[in-house]
Amino acid sequence: MIGKYIRERLSWILLVLFLQGLLLFVAYLDNTIPFLPMVYIAFLSLLIFTGFLLVRYTKETKFYKTLDSWEDTYDLSSIAPPESPFETIALDRLTLQTERFKKESSQHLVELEREKDDLLSWIHEVKTPLTTLQLIIDRMDDEALKSQLMYEWLRIHLLLDQQLHQKRIPFMKNDVYIERTTLEAVIHKEIKALRSWCLQKGIGFDVSLAAEEVLTDEKWLGFILRQLLTNAVKYSSASSDIVIESEEEEGRVRLRIRDHGRGIDPKDMPRIFDKGFTSTTMHKDTAATGMGLYLAKKSAEALSIRIEVESRQGEGATFSLVFPKSNEFVSLSQL
């Protein structure tokens, strides 16, 4: 701060030095003026000026030091009271801007809440005709057409489900209930939901659960598995199996989902959980939204579930869910 203060007052400092130098120069040229006393006067003047600068530095930088350390918030109480007209002008303008931003921020939050509520309401309204459509499809006799329609119905259902949970994630802590959850029931429910798609591709499931229970929220775990299984089915080769297995390692349950699809390009691996990222190898795949793994990661983090990925390009990918230990239940229940 002292360097900035010197640069701020540099013109005044140079003016004082120039005046003292001018005084000595005149005394040097004019023999009637004793030179040594003028040197003494100039020295005392500079000494007094230096002390004056130190006093003014402490006084004038107090306001700006607090302003410099002020965090980018709406709280102006940490800023020192102004002690000069210019400081008063600066604080007044800052206060006016802060009040305006607070007002605009409140308005934006209200608008976002309204849009979120409208979207959630629309999603729930769309689910009604979607359920009716499913019942109509179930009554069809043409199995080939029925399978195609169910596949398209499932795509719409999954997209709506993603959108619904995306809006809920920021408020997920209000919708979490940690309890002992049976993995088999949750996994079979999600597999059943993807049945029509799996039948169309000839994909089967090999489920082997050595560890049967975990402490987590059943509904949100189902959503995470839905995203991982959807990806596994989507990118698996036709007539292949998706392997689902669980085991307990050092008090933690690990659930693996392994497919035999195209795998993940090594250069894509650091970005697969980024919002909107699809793939660099299949960049023209317009069906991909890049939201599934992102939403799964965000949901898993809220439940203290770690997601690990192993993949070799052309040989498939393995996604692992590592659940927290039982003694970490307290931290989860405080969500």
C-alpha positions as CSV (number, residue, x, y, z in Angstrom):
1,M,0.0,0.0,0.0
2,I,2.9,2.4,0.7
3,G,4.1,2.1,-2.8
4,K,0.7,2.9,-4.2
5,Y,0.4,5.9,-1.8
6,I,3.8,7.3,-3.0
7,R,2.7,6.9,-6.7
8,E,-0.6,8.6,-5.8
9,R,1.2,11.6,-4.2
10,L,4.2,11.6,-6.5
11,S,3.3,14.9,-8.1
12,W,3.2,16.6,-4.7
13,I,6.5,15.0,-3.6
14,L,8.2,16.1,-6.9
15,L,6.8,19.7,-6.4
16,V,8.3,19.9,-2.9
17,L,11.6,18.5,-4.1
18,F,11.6,20.9,-7.0
19,L,10.9,23.9,-4.7
20,Q,13.7,23.0,-2.3
21,G,16.1,22.5,-5.2
22,L,15.0,25.9,-6.7
23,L,15.7,27.5,-3.3
24,L,19.2,26.0,-3.2
25,F,19.9,26.9,-6.8
26,V,18.9,30.6,-6.2
27,A,21.1,30.7,-3.0
28,Y,24.0,29.3,-5.0
29,L,23.7,31.9,-7.7
30,D,23.0,34.9,-5.4
31,N,26.1,35.7,-3.2
32,T,24.0,37.9,-0.9
33,I,22.1,34.8,0.3
34,P,24.1,32.6,2.7
35,F,24.2,29.1,1.1
36,L,24.8,26.9,4.2
37,P,21.8,28.2,6.2
38,M,19.6,27.6,3.1
39,V,20.9,24.0,3.0
40,Y,19.9,23.7,6.6
41,I,16.4,25.2,5.9
42,A,15.9,22.8,3.0
43,F,17.0,19.8,5.1
44,L,14.6,20.7,7.9
45,S,11.8,21.3,5.4
46,L,12.3,17.9,3.8
47,L,12.5,16.3,7.2
48,I,9.2,17.9,8.3
49,F,7.7,17.0,4.9
50,T,8.7,13.3,5.4
51,G,7.0,13.3,8.8
52,F,4.0,14.9,7.3
53,L,3.8,12.2,4.6
54,L,4.0,9.4,7.2
55,V,1.2,10.9,9.2
56,R,-1.0,11.5,6.1
57,Y,-0.2,8.0,4.9
58,T,-1.7,6.4,8.0
59,K,-4.7,8.7,7.9
60,E,-5.4,8.7,4.2
61,T,-4.9,4.9,3.6
62,K,-7.1,3.7,6.4
63,F,-10.3,3.9,4.3
64,Y,-8.6,2.4,1.2
65,K,-7.0,-0.5,3.1
66,T,-10.4,-1.6,4.3
67,L,-11.8,-1.2,0.8
68,D,-8.9,-3.2,-0.7
69,S,-9.5,-6.1,1.8
70,W,-13.3,-5.9,1.4
71,E,-14.7,-9.1,0.2
72,D,-17.0,-9.0,-2.8
73,T,-20.2,-9.0,-0.8
74,Y,-23.1,-6.7,-0.1
75,D,-21.9,-6.0,3.5
76,L,-20.2,-2.5,3.7
77,S,-19.9,-2.5,7.4
78,S,-16.2,-3.7,7.2
79,I,-15.2,-0.6,5.3
80,A,-13.8,2.2,7.5
81,P,-15.8,5.4,7.7
82,P,-14.8,8.1,5.2
83,E,-12.7,11.0,6.6
84,S,-12.5,13.2,3.5
85,P,-14.9,14.5,0.9
86,F,-13.5,12.2,-1.8
87,E,-13.8,9.1,0.4
88,T,-17.3,10.1,1.2
89,I,-18.1,10.4,-2.6
90,A,-16.5,6.9,-3.2
91,L,-18.5,5.3,-0.3
92,D,-21.8,6.9,-1.3
93,R,-21.4,5.7,-4.9
94,L,-20.4,2.2,-3.7
95,T,-23.5,2.1,-1.4
96,L,-25.8,3.1,-4.2
97,Q,-24.3,0.5,-6.5
98,T,-24.6,-2.2,-3.8
99,E,-28.2,-1.4,-3.1
100,R,-29.0,-1.5,-6.8
101,F,-27.2,-4.9,-7.2
102,K,-29.0,-6.2,-4.1
103,K,-32.3,-5.2,-5.6
104,E,-31.6,-6.7,-9.0
105,S,-30.2,-9.9,-7.4
106,S,-33.4,-10.3,-5.4
107,Q,-35.5,-9.8,-8.5
108,H,-33.4,-12.3,-10.5
109,L,-33.8,-14.9,-7.7
110,V,-37.5,-14.4,-7.7
111,E,-37.6,-14.8,-11.5
112,L,-35.4,-18.0,-11.3
113,E,-37.7,-19.5,-8.6
114,R,-40.7,-18.7,-10.7
115,E,-39.2,-20.3,-13.8
116,K,-38.1,-23.3,-11.8
117,D,-41.6,-23.8,-10.4
118,D,-43.1,-23.3,-13.8
119,L,-40.8,-25.9,-15.3
120,L,-41.4,-28.4,-12.6
121,S,-45.1,-27.9,-13.0
122,W,-44.8,-28.4,-16.7
123,I,-42.8,-31.6,-16.3
124,H,-45.4,-33.1,-13.9
125,E,-48.2,-32.1,-16.3
126,V,-46.3,-33.8,-19.2
127,K,-46.0,-37.0,-17.2
128,T,-49.7,-37.5,-17.3
129,P,-50.1,-37.9,-21.1
130,L,-46.8,-39.7,-21.1
131,T,-48.2,-42.3,-18.8
132,T,-51.3,-42.6,-20.9
133,L,-49.2,-43.0,-24.0
134,Q,-47.3,-45.9,-22.3
135,L,-50.6,-47.6,-21.6
136,I,-51.7,-47.2,-25.2
137,I,-48.4,-48.7,-26.4
138,D,-48.7,-51.6,-24.1
139,R,-52.0,-52.6,-25.7
140,M,-50.5,-52.7,-29.2
141,D,-50.3,-56.0,-31.0
142,D,-47.5,-55.2,-33.5
143,E,-44.5,-56.1,-31.4
144,A,-41.9,-54.5,-33.8
145,L,-43.8,-51.2,-33.8
146,K,-44.4,-51.5,-30.1
147,S,-40.7,-51.9,-29.4
148,Q,-39.8,-48.9,-31.4
149,L,-42.5,-46.7,-29.8
150,M,-41.4,-47.8,-26.3
151,Y,-37.8,-46.9,-27.1
152,E,-38.8,-43.4,-28.2
153,W,-41.2,-43.1,-25.1
154,L,-38.3,-44.1,-22.9
155,R,-36.0,-41.4,-24.4
156,I,-38.6,-38.8,-23.7
157,H,-39.1,-40.1,-20.2
158,L,-35.4,-40.1,-19.4
159,L,-34.9,-36.6,-20.7
160,L,-37.8,-35.3,-18.5
161,D,-36.4,-37.2,-15.6
162,Q,-33.0,-35.5,-16.1
163,Q,-34.6,-32.1,-16.3
164,L,-36.6,-32.7,-13.2
165,H,-33.6,-33.8,-11.1
166,Q,-31.4,-31.1,-12.5
167,K,-33.8,-28.5,-11.0
168,R,-34.0,-30.4,-7.7
169,I,-30.2,-30.9,-7.1
170,P,-29.6,-27.3,-5.8
171,F,-32.2,-28.1,-3.1
172,M,-31.2,-31.7,-2.7
173,K,-30.4,-31.4,1.0
174,N,-34.2,-30.9,1.6
175,D,-35.0,-34.1,-0.1
176,V,-32.5,-36.6,1.3
177,Y,-33.4,-39.4,3.7
178,I,-30.5,-41.7,4.6
179,E,-31.5,-45.3,5.4
180,R,-30.4,-48.9,4.8
181,T,-31.0,-49.5,1.1
182,T,-31.1,-52.9,-0.6
183,L,-29.1,-52.6,-3.8
184,E,-30.8,-55.5,-5.6
185,A,-34.2,-53.8,-5.4
186,V,-33.0,-50.5,-6.7
187,I,-30.9,-52.0,-9.5
188,H,-33.7,-54.3,-10.7
189,K,-36.1,-51.4,-10.7
190,E,-33.8,-49.4,-13.0
191,I,-33.1,-52.4,-15.2
192,K,-36.8,-53.0,-15.6
193,A,-37.4,-49.4,-16.7
194,L,-34.8,-49.9,-19.5
195,R,-36.2,-53.3,-20.6
196,S,-37.6,-52.2,-23.9
197,W,-34.3,-50.5,-24.9
198,C,-32.3,-53.5,-23.8
199,L,-34.5,-55.9,-25.7
200,Q,-34.2,-53.8,-28.8
201,K,-30.4,-54.0,-28.6
202,G,-30.2,-57.5,-27.3
203,I,-28.4,-56.5,-24.1
204,G,-28.6,-58.5,-20.9
205,F,-27.5,-58.0,-17.4
206,D,-25.2,-60.1,-15.2
207,V,-25.9,-59.0,-11.6
208,S,-23.8,-60.3,-8.7
209,L,-24.1,-58.5,-5.4
210,A,-21.8,-59.7,-2.6
211,A,-22.6,-56.6,-0.6
212,E,-26.4,-56.2,-0.5
213,E,-27.0,-53.1,1.5
214,V,-25.7,-49.6,1.7
215,L,-26.5,-46.5,3.7
216,T,-27.9,-43.9,1.3
217,D,-31.0,-42.2,-0.1
218,E,-32.8,-44.8,-2.2
219,K,-34.5,-42.3,-4.6
220,W,-31.3,-40.4,-5.4
221,L,-29.3,-43.6,-5.7
222,G,-31.8,-44.8,-8.2
223,F,-31.3,-41.6,-10.2
224,I,-27.5,-42.0,-10.2
225,L,-27.8,-45.7,-11.3
226,R,-30.3,-44.6,-14.0
227,Q,-27.7,-42.3,-15.5
228,L,-24.9,-44.8,-15.4
229,L,-27.1,-47.7,-16.7
230,T,-28.5,-45.5,-19.5
231,N,-24.9,-44.7,-20.6
232,A,-23.9,-48.3,-20.4
233,V,-26.9,-49.5,-22.5
234,K,-26.4,-46.6,-25.0
235,Y,-22.8,-47.3,-25.7
236,S,-22.7,-51.1,-25.3
237,S,-22.3,-53.3,-28.3
238,A,-25.4,-55.2,-29.5
239,S,-25.9,-58.6,-27.9
240,S,-23.5,-58.0,-25.0
241,D,-23.9,-58.1,-21.3
242,I,-23.6,-55.4,-18.7
243,V,-22.0,-56.7,-15.5
244,I,-23.1,-55.3,-12.2
245,E,-21.3,-56.4,-9.1
246,S,-20.7,-55.2,-5.5
247,E,-18.2,-56.0,-2.8
248,E,-17.1,-54.6,0.5
249,E,-13.6,-53.1,0.8
250,E,-12.3,-51.8,4.1
251,G,-15.8,-51.0,5.4
252,R,-16.9,-49.4,2.2
253,V,-19.3,-50.9,-0.4
254,R,-18.1,-50.7,-4.0
255,L,-20.7,-51.1,-6.8
256,R,-19.3,-51.7,-10.3
257,I,-21.2,-51.3,-13.6
258,R,-19.1,-52.6,-16.5
259,D,-20.1,-52.5,-20.1
260,H,-18.5,-53.8,-23.3
261,G,-19.0,-50.8,-25.5
262,R,-16.7,-48.4,-27.3
263,G,-15.0,-47.2,-24.1
264,I,-13.8,-43.7,-23.4
265,D,-11.0,-41.9,-25.2
266,P,-8.2,-41.2,-22.7
267,K,-8.2,-37.5,-23.7
268,D,-11.9,-37.3,-22.8
269,M,-11.5,-38.9,-19.4
270,P,-10.8,-35.7,-17.4
271,R,-13.9,-34.0,-18.9
272,I,-16.6,-36.7,-18.8
273,F,-18.3,-35.3,-15.7
274,D,-18.3,-31.7,-17.1
275,K,-21.6,-30.1,-17.7
276,G,-22.6,-30.4,-21.4
277,F,-19.5,-32.4,-22.4
278,T,-20.4,-35.3,-24.9
279,S,-17.3,-36.7,-26.6
280,T,-14.6,-35.7,-29.0
281,T,-14.7,-38.9,-30.9
282,M,-18.5,-38.8,-31.4
283,H,-18.9,-35.1,-31.4
284,K,-21.6,-35.2,-34.1
285,D,-23.8,-37.4,-31.9
286,T,-26.8,-35.0,-31.5
287,A,-28.7,-37.5,-29.3
288,A,-26.2,-37.0,-26.5
289,T,-26.9,-34.1,-24.0
290,G,-23.8,-34.3,-21.9
291,M,-25.9,-34.0,-18.7
292,G,-26.2,-37.6,-17.5
293,L,-22.8,-38.1,-15.9
294,Y,-22.7,-34.5,-14.7
295,L,-26.0,-34.9,-12.8
296,A,-24.9,-38.3,-11.5
297,K,-21.6,-36.7,-10.2
298,K,-23.4,-33.8,-8.5
299,S,-25.9,-36.1,-6.9
300,A,-23.2,-38.6,-5.7
301,E,-21.2,-35.7,-4.2
302,A,-24.2,-34.7,-2.1
303,L,-24.5,-38.3,-0.8
304,S,-20.7,-38.6,-0.2
305,I,-20.5,-41.3,-2.9
306,R,-17.3,-41.3,-4.9
307,I,-17.5,-42.2,-8.6
308,E,-14.5,-43.8,-10.2
309,V,-14.0,-44.6,-13.9
310,E,-11.8,-47.1,-15.6
311,S,-11.9,-47.5,-19.4
312,R,-10.0,-48.7,-22.4
313,Q,-11.0,-47.5,-25.8
314,G,-12.8,-50.2,-27.7
315,E,-13.1,-52.5,-24.7
316,G,-15.8,-50.8,-22.6
317,A,-15.9,-48.8,-19.4
318,T,-16.4,-49.5,-15.7
319,F,-18.1,-47.0,-13.4
320,S,-17.7,-47.7,-9.7
321,L,-19.8,-46.2,-6.9
322,V,-17.9,-46.2,-3.6
323,F,-20.3,-45.6,-0.7
324,P,-19.2,-44.0,2.6
325,K,-18.5,-46.2,5.6
326,S,-21.2,-47.0,8.1
327,N,-19.6,-44.7,10.8
328,E,-19.9,-41.8,8.4
329,F,-23.7,-42.0,8.6
330,V,-23.9,-39.1,11.0
331,S,-22.3,-36.7,8.5
332,L,-24.7,-37.8,5.8
333,S,-27.7,-37.5,8.0
334,Q,-26.9,-33.9,8.6
335,L,-27.6,-32.9,5.0
